[in-house]
Amino acid sequence: MEKDAGPAVAGVRLDDPWYEASAADWDEADGVDGAADGPPGPGEHRPSAAEIYLEVHRSEAFREVRRRYRRFVAPAALAFLLWYLAYVVAATTAPALMARPVAGAVNVAMVAGLGQFLTTFLLTWAYARHARLRRDRAALDLRWDTQELTRGAEQQATGGRGR
């Protein structure tokens, strides 16, 4: 029997892309799935989903992912903005410079304009590479841990074991 991997809204399934239906309950047959059975006992507190997300938000691992993101994005955005503004300022204040021919009918303005496109593509490539090498694994690990914790909190709230 195949389990539903997520809720459906207006005929569109909202599946968790990391949820593998075939292996979802692989260890539940013996009652070992990381969550205790039944309601919490006296003095036992299981965190809610909101508490779990707040805990993750305050964690050092989350701060490190954000720090790595900001270390790349802030300087890259500033550099690109300055490069764009330099192009606009040069085009409006130094038309003779921008009209200077480089090769045939190609002038400095055309080369700089094409340079804007080139730097956009290079920046996109650099961002994707930086994300893949410096942030994706840590963010995926955080997401995985958070999903596991919230899945346990959801099961506790519903009193059941299924998705």
C-alpha positions as CSV (number, residue, x, y, z in Angstrom):
1,M,0.0,0.0,0.0
2,E,1.5,3.3,-1.1
3,K,1.4,6.2,1.4
4,D,0.5,9.7,0.5
5,A,3.6,11.8,0.4
6,G,1.8,15.1,1.1
7,P,-1.4,17.1,1.0
8,A,-3.2,18.0,-2.2
9,V,-4.5,21.5,-2.8
10,A,-6.9,22.1,-5.8
11,G,-5.6,18.9,-7.5
12,V,-1.9,19.9,-7.1
13,R,0.2,17.7,-4.8
14,L,2.5,19.5,-2.4
15,D,5.0,16.7,-1.9
16,D,8.1,16.9,0.2
17,P,10.9,16.4,-2.3
18,W,13.0,14.7,0.3
19,Y,10.3,12.3,1.4
20,E,10.8,8.9,0.0
21,A,7.5,7.0,0.3
22,S,9.1,3.5,-0.2
23,A,11.5,4.0,2.8
24,A,9.3,6.2,5.0
25,D,8.4,3.6,7.5
26,W,11.3,1.2,7.1
27,D,12.0,1.0,10.8
28,E,8.5,1.5,12.3
29,A,7.7,-2.2,12.3
30,D,9.7,-2.7,15.5
31,G,8.6,0.6,17.0
32,V,11.9,2.3,16.6
33,D,11.4,5.5,14.6
34,G,13.0,8.2,16.8
35,A,9.7,9.3,18.4
36,A,8.2,7.9,21.5
37,D,4.8,6.2,21.3
38,G,1.8,7.8,22.7
39,P,1.4,11.1,24.5
40,P,4.3,12.6,26.5
41,G,4.6,11.3,30.0
42,P,4.4,13.5,33.2
43,G,7.2,16.1,33.2
44,E,8.1,15.2,29.6
45,H,7.9,18.1,27.0
46,R,8.2,17.6,23.3
47,P,8.9,20.7,21.4
48,S,6.3,22.1,19.0
49,A,7.2,22.9,15.3
50,A,7.5,26.6,16.2
51,E,9.9,25.8,19.0
52,I,11.9,23.6,16.7
53,Y,12.2,26.3,14.0
54,L,13.2,28.9,16.7
55,E,15.9,26.5,18.0
56,V,17.2,25.9,14.5
57,H,17.2,29.7,13.8
58,R,19.3,30.2,16.9
59,S,21.7,27.4,16.1
60,E,25.3,28.0,15.2
61,A,24.9,25.9,12.0
62,F,22.1,28.2,10.8
63,R,24.1,31.3,11.6
64,E,27.1,29.8,9.7
65,V,25.0,29.2,6.6
66,R,23.6,32.8,6.8
67,R,27.1,34.1,7.3
68,R,28.5,32.3,4.3
69,Y,25.6,33.7,2.2
70,R,26.1,37.2,3.3
71,R,29.9,37.0,2.8
72,F,29.3,36.3,-0.9
73,V,26.1,38.3,-1.7
74,A,26.9,41.6,0.0
75,P,30.3,42.2,-1.8
76,A,29.1,40.8,-5.1
77,A,25.9,42.9,-5.1
78,L,27.9,46.0,-4.2
79,A,30.5,45.4,-6.9
80,F,27.8,44.8,-9.5
81,L,25.9,47.9,-8.5
82,L,29.0,50.0,-8.6
83,W,29.9,48.6,-12.1
84,Y,26.3,49.3,-13.3
85,L,26.3,52.8,-11.9
86,A,29.7,53.5,-13.4
87,Y,28.3,52.5,-16.8
88,V,25.3,54.8,-16.4
89,V,27.3,57.7,-15.1
90,A,29.9,57.3,-17.9
91,A,27.2,57.2,-20.5
92,T,25.6,60.4,-19.3
93,T,28.7,62.5,-18.3
94,A,31.3,61.3,-20.8
95,P,29.5,60.8,-24.1
96,A,32.7,61.4,-26.1
97,L,34.4,58.5,-24.2
98,M,31.5,56.2,-24.7
99,A,31.4,57.1,-28.5
100,R,35.0,56.3,-29.0
101,P,35.4,53.5,-31.6
102,V,37.0,50.2,-30.5
103,A,36.8,48.2,-33.7
104,G,34.8,49.3,-36.7
105,A,31.3,50.4,-35.6
106,V,31.8,48.9,-32.1
107,N,32.4,51.7,-29.6
108,V,33.2,51.8,-25.9
109,A,29.5,52.0,-24.9
110,M,28.7,48.8,-26.8
111,V,31.6,47.0,-25.2
112,A,30.7,48.2,-21.7
113,G,27.0,47.3,-22.3
114,L,28.0,43.8,-23.4
115,G,30.2,43.6,-20.4
116,Q,27.1,44.2,-18.2
117,F,25.6,41.0,-19.7
118,L,28.8,39.1,-19.3
119,T,29.2,40.1,-15.7
120,T,25.6,39.1,-15.0
121,F,26.2,35.6,-16.3
122,L,29.5,35.4,-14.5
123,L,28.0,36.5,-11.3
124,T,25.2,34.0,-11.6
125,W,27.7,31.2,-12.3
126,A,29.8,32.3,-9.3
127,Y,26.8,32.5,-7.0
128,A,25.6,29.0,-8.0
129,R,29.1,27.6,-7.5
130,H,29.5,29.3,-4.2
131,A,26.1,27.9,-3.0
132,R,27.0,24.4,-4.2
133,L,30.4,24.4,-2.6
134,R,29.9,26.4,0.6
135,R,26.2,26.3,1.6
136,D,24.1,23.7,0.0
137,R,25.3,20.7,2.1
138,A,25.0,22.6,5.4
139,A,21.6,23.9,4.5
140,L,20.4,20.5,3.4
141,D,21.6,19.0,6.6
142,L,19.8,21.7,8.6
143,R,16.6,21.1,6.5
144,W,16.8,17.3,7.0
145,D,17.2,17.6,10.8
146,T,14.4,20.2,11.0
147,Q,12.1,18.0,8.9
148,E,12.8,15.0,11.1
149,L,12.1,17.0,14.3
150,T,8.9,18.6,13.0
151,R,7.7,15.3,11.6
152,G,8.0,13.9,15.2
153,A,6.2,17.0,16.5
154,E,3.4,16.6,14.0
155,Q,3.0,12.9,14.9
156,Q,2.8,13.9,18.5
157,A,0.2,16.5,17.8
158,T,-2.0,14.1,15.8
159,G,-1.4,11.2,18.1
160,G,-0.7,9.0,15.0
161,R,2.1,7.7,13.1
162,G,1.3,8.3,9.4
163,R,1.8,11.1,7.0
